[in-house]
Amino acid sequence: MKNSKLEMKNISIEFPGVKALDGVDFSLTCSSSHALIGANGAGKSTLMKVLAGAHAHYTGEILIDGKPVTIRSPRDAKNLGIEIVYQEVDTAIIPYLTVAENVMFNSIVNGMGKKQFINWSKIKSSAKDILKKLGVDVDINMLASDLTLAQKQMVLIARCVVEKCRFLILDEPTAPLSNSETQELFRVVRDLQKSGVGIVFISHRINELFEICEVITVMKDGKLVTSLPINEELQQNTIVELMLGKKFDDVYDKKVCKIGDNLLSIEHLTEKENKIKDICMHVAKGEIVGVAGLVGAGKTELCKTMFGAYSHTGSIKVNGKQVNNKTSEKAVKNGFALVPEERRKEGVLITDPVYSNISIASINKYTNFLKVVNKKKEKQDAIAMIKELGIKTPSENQSVALLSGGNQQKVVVAKWLSSDAEIYILDEPTKGIDVGAKRDMYELIEKLAAQGKGIVYATCEFNEILSICDRVYVMYDGQIVKELTVKDTDEKELLYYSTGGK
């Protein structure tokens, strides 16, 4: 097993209006870790979905140990020892089942046959053994819905290992993880490598790829650019330039926007279950205010509480007037917009077309007194928004599910641009998008600020706070522990306060 080699040769695939892959070659050896990188829409996830059996209509050849194999379904891939853990772990985990049931899910389903009974004690002991082997400390009796994102990811990896996988594909595995959780994932990956598993890492965090991988493959516009060994001579800037096809300055030059009168005032905001406590903050017109903190600090809970998703006490004022954000619907009417962290789960209607996702937050603009939607006008405005934001899609009718992560994020933002929002709450807005799309997002945010909108920018990426924000509130354990002016701080100080420093 340790010498097994997987090869993909001349792989091509087309979707309506798009050639997603064009003659791509890729290879992976057991006991190695291979990085796969490219700008959003480059085709890296599509290539791995072909390998995992999710796209059956590809052309080209796949070989294992020099012998051609057929992969036209996920079952074909599993039978060959190929497993994948997708970026959106909540789409693969089954929330109402226990950890043990999730780990052993494929074994339960595939091993049933005509059996009428399941040996639950064996299911639990097997799950416990595999988690112990991975060094993952989690209660096998917990419901998956109660797990953290990092724990869910480990459970899904355990599910793959149960299947005796030879090749494991991890799609943006570190995007939702803290630094300590990322290091724990890397430990598990290294252990899997030692046991003979070949790992594919899809990620935009180039520094992490340099830490964990041995080879890096770069894709652009559905084509292979190059594959290079990761060593001391290879520079991260070289990889970025190969991804984008041009020189790239990684320092973002923030534009100065005029900051106006106070727009949003929050006093003693507390979520009913104390997910956030006694939050006091303010945002002026044209100001970009960061909310910094590590994973679990309460950033997402603050964003959702402000947007009316959680019951709360305290005061929220817009332009000096008290507003009642008891529900998300009321928050929208009060001029709030939320771009959530989990865009596929909460930000878009993933199977619906691009145009209806863009119009959904302002659908009343397109309906008459009989509530009949003017589809022509709806699509015209969507096409204009697609052009303005540079959303890469063959047409406004394309399903959002078929867009890249960065373009899905642009759709989430686009739906609010056509509404009457005054306050934009952005929760990890660049999660899972490449450096080029990140710069596009920065420019879009600055454009909103220049229009006098108030921006709340929540992230655990401190370099982003320093690149785009004017002020920053640092969160720890559900509370704001420090307010800082961005020009007078640095990553070291942000990390100090976000880890409980006083």
Secondary structure, DSSP 8 states (H G I E B T S, - for coil): -TT-EEEEEEEEEEETTEEEEEEEEEEEETT-EEEEEESTTSSHHHHHHHHTTS----EEEEEETTEEE--SSHHHHHHTTEEEE-S-GGGTS-TTSBHHHHHTHHHHHHH-TT-S---HHHHHHHHHHHHHHHT----TTSBGGGS-HHHHHHHHHHHHHHTT-SEEEEESTTTT--HHHHHHHHHHHHHHHHTT-EEEEE-S-HHHHHHH-SEEEEEETTEEEEEEE-STT--HHHHHHHHHTS----S---------SEEEEEEEEEETTSSS-SEEEEEETT-EEEEE--TTSSHHHHHHHHTTSS-EEEEEEETTEE---SSHHHHHHTTEEEE-SSIIIIIS-TTSBHHHHHHGGGGGGGB-TT--B-HHHHHHHHHHHHHHHT---S-TTSBGGGS-HHHHHHHHHHHHHTTT-SEEEEESTTTT--HHHHHHHHHHHHHHHHTT-EEEEEES-HHHHHHH-SEEEEEETTEEEEEEEGGG--HHHHHHHHTT--
